[in-house]
Amino acid sequence: MTIEPWILEWIILPLVVFISRVIDVSLGTIRIILASRGNQKYAPLIGFFEILLWLIVARQVLSNMSNPASVLAYALGFSSGTYMGIKLENSFAFGDVLIRIVCKDTGSSIASSLRSFGYGVTEVNAEGRDGPVTILFSVISRKDIPEVEKRIHGLDRSAFYSIEDVRFLNSGSKRWITQEARVQPAGRAK
């Protein structure tokens, strides 16, 4: 059984270009995110496969520039790959974040709750616009953000918090976070 040339040129080639582009751009998005977080181990490895795939796909598209379906598939694959890469990275939840919580009267109870989950928390008394506040700082795993947010909201719905990526973490900083405590469901930390 042979494939008709028009099917190969107008359907199969653009589909292969689209899928390959989604994969290569997803890899690129993940590589950039990992590199921006200082991951020197996986970012270069991902970059190798990303550029290898890109070279193969770009050659096919450039040698078939008269085929608008391949050019369109290349562009659609790029935008879809960017979206897919962000979604994949978010589902993997690489790395740690710093959560900064500002609250009026619930600082100690939120700090206790986070400590019971195995996290170190630094409490700082400060002055806000409307009077005294407590600022809490804690470094948490990105995968634990939903649980930490749930704990904050459960104790103080009006607490203000911000979350930012941690690029570098001194190895001594994690001694307070035990693996056992990190994997325990809410309310069951030891």
C-alpha positions, -999 to +999 in steps of 0.1 A: +000+000+000+014+033-010+005+067+003-007+093-022+019+121-026-007+148-018-016+131+015+020+129+024+026+166+016-006+182+028-016+160+058+012+138+071+042+162+068+023+191+085+010+168+113+046+155+119+059+191+119+032+202+143+037+174+168+075+177+166+073+214+172+050+210+202+075+186+217+106+207+209+091+240+222+077+223+253+112+210+260+125+245+254+100+261+278+109+236+305+146+241+299+143+279+302+123+276+335+148+251+349+178+272+338+163+303+354+160+284+386+196+275+385+192+238+376+225+229+360+219+192+358+188+188+336+186+221+316+216+212+293+204+177+287+169+189+277+186+216+255+204+189+236+172+170+226+154+203+220+179+216+195+183+182+178+146+179+172+144+216+161+171+211+135+153+181+119+119+199+118+133+233+106+151+215+078+118+198+067+099+231+067+126+251+050+129+225+022+091+227+018+085+264+020+061+262-009+038+241+013+017+266+034+003+237+055+038+229+069+046+265+076+013+269+094+018+237+113+053+249+123+038+282+137+009+264+154+033+239+169+054+267+184+024+284+202+009+251+213+043+239+225+048+271+246+014+265+263+021+228+268+055+234+283+041+258+309+014+233+318+039+205+321+063+225+342+034+235+365+023+199+369+058+188+378+061+216+403+099+218+402+117+236+430+110+257+460+093+290+466+093+316+493+059+324+508+056+357+526+024+360+547+012+393+563-016+390+589-029+409+618-038+385+647-032+350+633+005+350+628+013+325+656-015+301+646-005+301+609+032+297+619+022+267+641+002+252+614+030+254+589+055+241+614+033+211+621+035+204+584+073+203+587+083+238+575+105+263+591+088+296+596+103+330+605+080+354+623+087+391+622+066+417+640+060+448+619+039+479+615+013+479+587-010+507+574-036+499+600-014+489+629+007+460+641+011+429+618+031+397+617+051+388+586+058+351+582+085+338+558+088+301+548+105+282+520+082+255+507+081+230+479+061+243+449+040+211+450+029+220+485+015+255+476-022+243+475-019+227+510-002+258+524-028+281+509-055+259+524-039+262+558-037+300+555-073+304+543-085+280+570-070+303+597-073+338+582-092+346+550-079+382+551-042+372+553-021+387+525+005+365+510+029+365+481+049+336+465+081+339+446+105+314+431+137+306+451+167+304+428+193+294+453+188+277+487+217+273+511+219+236+519+216+242+556+182+259+551+164+226+544+174+208+576+141+218+591+121+202+564+120+165+568+110+143+539+086+125+562+068+157+572+066+169+536+047+139+523+022+137+551-014+147+543-029+177+561-034+171+598-012+140+599+023+155+600+045+140+627 
